[in-house]
């Protein structure tokens, strides 16, 4: 996509120059401007003026009939593999060449403008909007280019080439992160109205934000509703927002399961803040709200191994902090969002997804003979005949067909089958927000529950590592370490490893904890070669086990068993053979060692499940969990 009109004109140019001018080379100080705000760039004024095939608004600016006309956009089809570095490199080069052509055309026609006319925006910034993976690849290419050429004359890319990660895919990634962290409790709650595993999975790990955000709001409303209804029994009919917040915090201090539900509630608010940033403001969204949500989301990315988004978030924040006022204004008004057919703002990568939706409606989703020609014809005609549907409900579904059965929930006329009432019923049954200890329903038929009043973090299906309650705090520490290492000490480093900064995914589900315990037992006690063959069992882990056995022998004072002599560089097969041979000698001579290792591993995982009220009290002092004092003082939060 390129936001350029083929024969656009500006109402601010003199009649003698309008026929020869192109929107791509209109000088900045000759663009339509917002007289009231006195801004150099007018936002909607420019967006509405780049095509002349629509209608005129009250100010005389041209308004496109669809989202392509509103944004002065055309489609261009290229058959490339976006996962390949060469493809992303070609797209970047196309952006630079396109900008160079604009500047060349400006210099050729400069004599037709007044002497004080400024250069086109292409001389200040070249915006390249992408979703997650291509954006990360483009950023690495820029790092490599900077390391070699320092943006000198030999560099293929100018310093003002700006890679913008899209908000739509960042929201999508954040929703998937939320599902990864809170899978166990989400399955229990969402299963109240989604009656199959596939339908629940479609909510937990969406491939379109619409799959979740339409139902997420009912779950969050249900949580507040249950808390309010309980407080009304003790405080009367009038309950304030501050009282509800205090009640939830107190429940979280008392019970680990309530603390986990409160953390999920706050993580969902981060997603909501990022989603809301798309439609706030004057048809441009709100960059400040987006950045606020992004800063809160980065710790969650840091504990779920979202390395690409950690890099994209840090680079976007650095760029915006260092950008000039003009660059910030260009980003806020013309790059951050685009306009839909009805004049609403949407993230720039969602605009691309909507264009893909338009294309699929014409060409389908299956490769057939003659598809390439059909795609080129569709790209040429869609901007003038399509682009009026601003809905993204069929974004990932079949073109022109009905949504898949798991994308939606068929509701009965009985209101108790609504997501809201189902969530309320489930939360009340679990006693999350009440005066009684929370409880979990046992598997099987019948209403049999297990009370969760201890210091173990029990969830439906088993027990979790209690450190999940501190996942955001741990993520903050990792984010700070990441920023210091990659943005200060080693800025521009394109290769980033776990050994440098740990962004590994933590075990946050019952299944992943069971798997980790099984792997720990294999690493610590197995004497079978096949157990060490999977990819997760690395040479570093095997070497660590050999060193651990050596330390155990030293503690026992048993030096009769000689440790294996390994070269600095050994194959995995050699390392496995050495470990098994060494371990068999130890277990044969000292039978109790194996039992000690198994006991040590079991105690380690058992201890990890335990939390204390003191640690939860300290954790819940964070502003992530509680309303700030400035907010608590507002009348709207204290009005009964």
KOLTOR-509139 format. One record per residue (C-alpha): residue in one letter; x, y, z. Coordinates in steps of 0.1 Angstrom, whole numbers, plus 5000, padded with zeros to 4 digits. Layout:
residues N
aXYZ ...
This chain:
residues 640
x500050005000 x501250354992 x499350665004 x499750864972 x497150994948 x497650954911 x496251294901 x495551464934 x495151834938 x495152064968 x492552344972 x495252564987 x497352574955 x496752844928 x494652734899 x497552764875 x499552504895 x496852264905 x496852074872 x500552004874 x500851924911 x500751584928 x499851524964 x503051334968 x505151654962 x503051934977 x505252135000 x504452105036 x503552475042 x501152455012 x499152165027 x495652235041 x496052355076 x493952365108 x493352735113 x491952695148 x494852495162 x497452665140 x499052335132 x501452295103 x499751965092 x496051945093 x495351575097 x491851515082 x492451815058 x495351645042 x493751295043 x490751425025 x492551624999 x494751354983 x492151234958 x489751404935 x487251124928 x485051174959 x482751424974 x483651764989 x483051845026 x481952185040 x485452325037 x485752235000 x488251945007 x487751624987 x486251335007 x486650984992 x483650754990 x485550465007 x488550415029 x490850404999 x489650744988 x489750885023 x493450785026 x494550834990 x495650474988 x496150234959 x496849864960 x499849694944 x500249324942 x503649164948 x504348784949 x506848764978 x507548565009 x507248815038 x509048585062 x512248615040 x514748885048 x515248965011 x511549035007 x511449285036 x514649435023 x512949484989 x509949655006 x512249895025 x514149974993 x510850034975 x509950295002 x513250474999 x513050474961 x509550604962 x510550894985 x513550974963 x511350994933 x509051234951 x512051464960 x513351444925 x510051554911 x509851834937 x513251964926 x512151944890 x509052154896 x510352374925 x510352684903 x506552664901 x506252724938 x506953044959 x510453074972 x509453005008 x507852664999 x509252385021 x510352045008 x507851745008 x507451535039 x509551265023 x512651465031 x511751455068 x510451105073 x509850785053 x507150585071 x507050205067 x504150045085 x504249675091 x502849405114 x505049225139 x507348995120 x508249215090 x508649515113 x511149315135 x512949195104 x513149555090 x514449685123 x517249425123 x518149525088 x518449885099 x520649775129 x522949585105 x523049875081 x523950115109 x526649895123 x528449885090 x527750225074 x526450445102 x523950585077 x526750725056 x526850775018 x527250405012 x524250315033 x521150175014 x518850345038 x518650705051 x518450785088 x514950915085 x513450575074 x511050495102 x509650145108 x506250165125 x504849845142 x501049825138 x498749855168 x496349595155 x498949315156 x500249445190 x496749415205 x496549065190 x499848965205 x498949115238 x495648915238 x497548595231 x499948675259 x497048725283 x495748375272 x499148215278 x499448355313 x495848305325 x494947995305 x493747785335 x491348035350 x490148155316 x489247805306 x487047775337 x485248105332 x484948105294 x483847745295 x480647865311 x479347995278 x481647835252 x480847465253 x483747305235 x487547305237 x487847455202 x485547745211 x487447815243 x490747805225 x489348045200 x488848295228 x492148235247 x494448255216 x492548465191 x493848535156 x491548835153 x491049075183 x487349085176 x487048715186 x487748815222 x487049175229 x483349135223 x483148885251 x485949005273 x483949315284 x481149095297 x483648895318 x485149215333 x481749365339 x480649045356 x483649065380 x482749415391 x479049335393 x479649035416 x481849255439 x479249535439 x476349305447 x478249155476 x479149495490 x475549605488 x474649335513 x476949485539 x477149855530 x473749925516 x472550015481 x475250285475 x478750155467 x481650365454 x484350255429 x486950305456 x485150065479 x484949805452 x488649845445 x489549815482 x487349505485 x489049335456 x492449415470 x491549275504 x490348955489 x493648935469 x495648975501 x493748695518 x493648435490 x496148355462 x493348255438 x491648595442 x495048765436 x495348575403 x491848685392 x492749045401 x495949025381 x493948895351 x491549185355 x494349435354 x496049275325 x492749295305 x492649665313 x495949705296 x494549545265 x491449765268 x493650075270 x495549985239 x492349905220 x490750235230 x493750435218 x492750345182 x489550545183 x490450835206 x491251185194 x490151365163 x490151085137 x493751005145 x493650785176 x495650875208 x499350795207 x499850885243 x497350625254 x498850375231 x502350435245 x501050405281 x499450065273 x502649965255 x504850045285 x502449835307 x502449555282 x506249525278 x506649335311 x504149085300 x506049045267 x509248995287 x507948695307 x506448515276 x509448525253 x508048785229 x511448895217 x510349075185 x507849285203 x510249375230 x512649515204 x509849695185 x508449855216 x511749985228 x512750115194 x509450295189 x509650455223 x513250565217 x512350705182 x509450905195 x511451045224 x514251155201 x511951275172 x511351635164 x507951805169 x507351775132 x508151405131 x505951335161 x503051525145 x503451335112 x503451005131 x500451095153 x498351225124 x499351025094 x501150705104 x499650585136 x496150535122 x494250555089 x490650635082 x487850375076 x485050425052 x482850595078 x485650835089 x486750645120 x490450595128 x491950245127 x495450115132 x497550135100 x498149755099 x494349695103 x493849905072 x496149655053 x494249365068 x490949515056 x492449555021 x493349185023 x489749115032 x488549305002 x490949114980 x489848774993 x486248864988 x486948904951 x489648644945 x488948384973 x491448214995 x492547924974 x495247934947 x493847854913 x494947894877 x495048254866 x494948394902 x497948624896 x496148804868 x492948814888 x494848964918 x496349244896 x492949324882 x491449324917 x494149554930 x493449804902 x489749804907 x489149754945 x490150114955 x487250254934 x484549984939 x485249834974 x486449965008 x483150065022 x482949785048 x484849895079 x484049575098 x486749325104 x484649035116 x485548825085 x489148925087 x490448575092 x487348385081 x486248255047 x485648525021 x481948595016 x480948295038 x479748255073 x482048255102 x483347925115 x481247765143 x483747835170 x483948205162 x480648285178 x478348165205 x474648095197 x472648255224 x469248135235 x466348365243 x467048285280 x469248565293 x471048325316 x472948195285 x474448545278 x478148575285 x477548825313 x475148605333 x477148295327 x480248465340 x478348605370 x477048255378 x480548105376 x482248375397 x479548335424 x479847965424 x483647995428 x483148265456 x485948485441 x484448805453 x482548725485 x483248685523 x483848315520 x487048135509 x487248075471 x486647725459 x487247515427 x484747265413 x486146915410 x486146735377 x483146505370 x479546525377 x477946675407 x478547005425 x481646905445 x484147175454 x487647205469 x488147505492 x491147715484 x492047875517 x495647785520 x498847935508 x499147715478 x497947875445 x495347615434 x493547655401 x491147435381 x493247135371 x496047155396 x498447395413 x500547685398 x503847835406 x503048125429 x505548345411 x502848395384 x501448655408 x504648855404 x504848805367 x504349175359 x506949275386 x509449015372 x508649145337 x509449505348 x512849395361 x513549205328 x512449505308 x514749745327 x517649495322 x516749465285 x516749845281 x520049895298 x521849615278 x520349675243 x519450045243 x522350185263 x525349955266 x524949765232 x522549985211 x522149865176 x522849495183 x520749295160 x521348945175 x519848915209 x520148595230 x518748455262 x522348435276 x522548825274 x519048905287 x516648645299 x513248675282 x512348305285 x508748205289 x507948125324 x505747825334 x502347975340 x499947685334 x499447345352 x500447155321 x503647355316 x504647305352 x504146935349 x506146925318 x508947125335 x509046885364 x509246585341 x512146745322 x513846825355 x513546455365 x514946345331 x517946585334 x518646495370 x518146115370 x517745955336 x520245705323 x518545645289 x520045815258 x516645865241 x515446085269 x518146345260 x517446355223 x514646625222 x515646985212 x514847125246 x517746925260 x520647135250 x524447075254 x524547355280 x521947175302 x523746845299 x527047005309 x525247175338 x524146825351 x527746695349 x528946985369 x526046925394 x527046565399 x530646675405 x529546925432 x527446645449 x530446415450 x532546695466 x529846755492 x529746385500 x533546365501 x533546095475 x536246175449 x536845815438 x534645855408 x536446055381 x534546315363 x534446285325 x537046485306 x535346675278 x536746895251 x535647255250 x533647175219 x531846835221 x528946705201 x525646645218 x525946275214 x529346275231 x527946485260 x525046255265 x527245945265 x529646105290 x526746205313 x525045865313 x528345685319 x529245915348 x525745895362 x525545515362 x528845495381 x527445735408 x524145555411 x525745215413 x528245315440 x525845545459 x522245425455 x520845705477 x522045985454 x519245925429 x516545945456 x518146265470 x518046425436 x514346325431 x513446455465 x515346785459 x513446845426 x510046765441 x510746995471 x511747275447 x508547255427 x506447225459 x508047525474 x507447725443 x503647675447 x503547845481 x502948205487 x502448415518 x500048685528 x502948915536 x504348885500 x500948945485 x500349255507 x503749395495 x502949305458 x499449465458 x500949805468 x501849845431 x499850095411 x499149815387 x496749665412 x495249965431 x493850295421 x496350575425 x495750835452 x495051105426 x492250895411 x490850795445 x490451165453 x488151235423 x484451275430 x483351035403 x485150745421 x483650835455 x480150925445 x477450695460 
